[in-house]
Amino acid sequence: MIDMLNDFLLEGAPLELPEGRKIIPNIKRLLEEARKKKIPIIYICDSHLENDAEFKIWPKHCVKGTKGAEVVDELKPQPGDIIIEKRRYSGFFQTSLDLTLRELGVDTLILTGVATNICVLHTAADAYFLGYKIIVPEECVATIDEKAQQYGLEHMKNVLNAEIKKLDDVLKEL
């Protein structure tokens, strides 16, 4: 689950993605089923330094240790879930994600979260380069507008060989 954080999802947040609030029930449903089946849950979370270089591009957001960098209440991590902090778009870039996945014996990733065309897309790209199979339940990712959403999904499908699926189909295959 990528960046389902207060600074992206709360009303009035610095990088508010209103569409992201709509996917919360879908992600919650997927998390509940995955937990029942003992599938590892990994939270990939923006966690920036106070003067992070990314703030030259985007408004200040998800500063480590702030309320804005916390997972929204509806999707809070549970005991046994793994949290990986990141400072750039990809959940893999200079994090322990790849090592963690390999130690867990994971070869397939189900990517959810925000923003489809930024952090989800860049995480998917690195996953592809590292040899992981990628599944994206389309009702579990969101971004700023429909054009950006379609771009992100199409790019993952056509360039990164990701399987873009309906949530119900993903749940049946768990």
RODO-2510 file (C-alpha; in nm, 4 decimals, decimal comma):
residues 174
     n   res          X          Y          Z
     1     m     0,0000     0,0000     0,0000
     2     i     0,1607     0,3212    -0,1198
     3     d     0,1252     0,6641     0,0431
     4     m    -0,2232     0,6389     0,1913
     5     l    -0,1142     0,9203     0,4208
     6     n    -0,2828     1,2186     0,5834
     7     d    -0,0956     1,4771     0,3740
     8     f    -0,2433     1,3223     0,0593
     9     l    -0,5900     1,2257     0,1787
    10     l    -0,7221     1,4598     0,4462
    11     e    -0,9326     1,7547     0,3391
    12     g    -0,7097     2,0607     0,2981
    13     a    -0,3887     1,8547     0,3025
    14     p    -0,0819     2,0019     0,1262
    15     l    -0,1075     1,7530    -0,1625
    16     e    -0,4726     1,6590    -0,1268
    17     l    -0,5962     1,3923    -0,3670
    18     p    -0,9747     1,3816    -0,3124
    19     e    -0,9987     1,0761    -0,5399
    20     g    -0,7747     0,8946    -0,2929
    21     r    -1,0438     0,9054    -0,0265
    22     k    -1,2757     0,7104    -0,2571
    23     i    -1,0414     0,4093    -0,2703
    24     i    -1,0041     0,3713     0,1068
    25     p    -1,2935     0,1182     0,1416
    26     n    -1,1556    -0,0867    -0,1494
    27     i    -0,8054    -0,1007    -0,0034
    28     k    -0,9490    -0,1835     0,3385
    29     r    -1,1373    -0,4766     0,1862
    30     l    -0,8213    -0,6032     0,0142
    31     l    -0,6135    -0,5662     0,3315
    32     e    -0,8685    -0,7614     0,5357
    33     e    -0,8696    -1,0504     0,2877
    34     a    -0,4899    -1,0513     0,2589
    35     r    -0,4541    -1,0616     0,6382
    36     k    -0,6975    -1,3561     0,6584
    37     k    -0,4782    -1,5431     0,4119
    38     k    -0,1537    -1,4464     0,5917
    39     i    -0,0286    -1,2480     0,2898
    40     p     0,2360    -0,9950     0,3984
    41     i     0,1133    -0,6348     0,4119
    42     i     0,3709    -0,3676     0,3408
    43     y     0,3051     0,0024     0,3833
    44     i     0,5250     0,2248     0,1664
    45     c     0,5181     0,5717     0,3199
    46     d     0,6571     0,9079     0,2181
    47     s     0,8766     1,0270     0,5052
    48     h     1,0659     1,3399     0,4076
    49     l     1,3342     1,5422     0,5803
    50     e     1,2393     1,8929     0,6929
    51     n     1,4138     2,0522     0,3922
    52     d     1,3850     1,7638     0,1468
    53     a     1,4917     1,8368    -0,2122
    54     e     1,1516     1,7103    -0,3306
    55     f     0,9987     2,0289    -0,1874
    56     k     1,1497     2,2195    -0,4817
    57     i     0,8898     2,0380    -0,6940
    58     w     0,6014     1,9817    -0,4527
    59     p     0,4641     2,1647    -0,1485
    60     k     0,6081     2,0506     0,1835
    61     h     0,4381     1,7228     0,2796
    62     c     0,4798     1,4022     0,4799
    63     v     0,7649     1,5295     0,6944
    64     k     0,9000     1,2462     0,9087
    65     g     0,7415     1,2438     1,2536
    66     t     0,4454     1,4666     1,1644
    67     k     0,0755     1,3810     1,1600
    68     g     0,0806     1,4383     0,7816
    69     a     0,3232     1,1473     0,7352
    70     e     0,0925     0,9031     0,9169
    71     v    -0,1315     0,6465     0,7485
    72     v    -0,4975     0,7537     0,7444
    73     d    -0,6954     0,6206     1,0403
    74     e    -0,9114     0,3852     0,8317
    75     l    -0,6058     0,1929     0,7054
    76     k    -0,3702     0,1975     1,0052
    77     p    -0,1081    -0,0783     1,0117
    78     q    -0,1806    -0,3822     1,2269
    79     p     0,0672    -0,5903     1,4285
    80     g     0,2826    -0,7861     1,1849
    81     d     0,2467    -0,5359     0,9005
    82     i     0,5695    -0,3898     0,7638
    83     i     0,6302    -0,0159     0,7207
    84     i     0,8938     0,1076     0,4771
    85     e     0,9694     0,4784     0,4649
    86     k     1,0758     0,6444     0,1404
    87     r     1,1962     0,9885     0,0386
    88     r     1,1406     0,9596    -0,3361
    89     y     0,8594     0,8339    -0,5596
    90     s     0,9609     0,4683    -0,5785
    91     g     0,9170     0,2438    -0,2790
    92     f     1,2364     0,0696    -0,3878
    93     f     1,4718     0,3677    -0,4252
    94     q     1,7252     0,3545    -0,1406
    95     t     1,4911     0,1580     0,0888
    96     s     1,4914    -0,1967     0,2233
    97     l     1,1846    -0,2990     0,0203
    98     d     1,3567    -0,5365    -0,2227
    99     l     1,5521    -0,7119     0,0534
   100     t     1,2358    -0,7401     0,2649
   101     l     1,0365    -0,8913    -0,0228
   102     r     1,3117    -1,1396    -0,1082
   103     e     1,3428    -1,2481     0,2561
   104     l     0,9658    -1,3074     0,2583
   105     g     0,9882    -1,5110    -0,0647
   106     v     0,7567    -1,2694    -0,2473
   107     d     0,7586    -1,2692    -0,6286
   108     t     0,4243    -1,0969    -0,6977
   109     l     0,3192    -0,7514    -0,5818
   110     i    -0,0343    -0,6154    -0,5554
   111     l     0,0106    -0,2389    -0,5698
   112     t    -0,2453    -0,0009    -0,4199
   113     g    -0,2466     0,3636    -0,3182
   114     v    -0,1694     0,7104    -0,4489
   115     a    -0,0741     0,8632    -0,6808
   116     t    -0,1263     0,6219    -0,9708
   117     n     0,0887     0,8192    -1,2152
   118     i     0,3654     0,9066    -0,9680
   119     c     0,4539     0,6904    -0,6674
   120     v     0,2555     0,3832    -0,7728
   121     l     0,3955     0,4037    -1,1267
   122     h     0,7573     0,4527    -1,0169
   123     t     0,7313     0,1722    -0,7623
   124     a     0,5867    -0,0504    -1,0368
   125     a     0,8723     0,0434    -1,2706
   126     d     1,1373    -0,0562    -1,0178
   127     a     0,9431    -0,3741    -0,9351
   128     y     0,9435    -0,4627    -1,3052
   129     f     1,3177    -0,3938    -1,3360
   130     l     1,3768    -0,6207    -1,0352
   131     g     1,1733    -0,9059    -1,1843
   132     y     0,8540    -0,8929    -0,9781
   133     k     0,5122    -0,9724    -1,1218
   134     i     0,2859    -0,6701    -1,0788
   135     i    -0,0891    -0,6664    -1,0196
   136     v    -0,2821    -0,3397    -0,9843
   137     p    -0,6475    -0,3507    -0,8751
   138     e    -0,7743    -0,0457    -1,0627
   139     e    -1,0263     0,0456    -0,7904
   140     c    -0,7405     0,0615    -0,5374
   141     v    -0,5293     0,3350    -0,6978
   142     a    -0,6088     0,7024    -0,7504
   143     t    -0,4556     1,0302    -0,8595
   144     i    -0,5447     1,3903    -0,9375
   145     d    -0,7654     1,3416    -1,2454
   146     e    -0,8930     1,0836    -1,4929
   147     k    -0,6316     1,1643    -1,7587
   148     a    -0,3438     1,1056    -1,5143
   149     q    -0,5172     0,7914    -1,3841
   150     q    -0,5488     0,6429    -1,7320
   151     y    -0,1906     0,7373    -1,8193
   152     g    -0,0581     0,5624    -1,5083
   153     l    -0,2647     0,2473    -1,5620
   154     e    -0,1873     0,2252    -1,9348
   155     h     0,1849     0,2800    -1,8774
   156     m     0,1978     0,0081    -1,6127
   157     k     0,0044    -0,2294    -1,8386
   158     n     0,1773    -0,1608    -2,1710
   159     v     0,5326    -0,0813    -2,0628
   160     l     0,5749    -0,2652    -1,7307
   161     n     0,3640    -0,5721    -1,8098
   162     a     0,1448    -0,5112    -1,5037
   163     e    -0,1879    -0,6872    -1,4806
   164     i    -0,4569    -0,4230    -1,4330
   165     k    -0,7512    -0,6032    -1,2771
   166     k    -1,0835    -0,5493    -1,1079
   167     l    -1,0670    -0,5720    -0,7291
   168     d    -1,3154    -0,8631    -0,7190
   169     d    -1,0922    -1,0625    -0,9548
   170     v    -0,7867    -0,9968    -0,7383
   171     l    -0,9771    -1,1034    -0,4264
   172     k    -1,0831    -1,4300    -0,5943
   173     e    -0,7198    -1,5072    -0,6775
   174     l    -0,5792    -1,4449    -0,3279
***
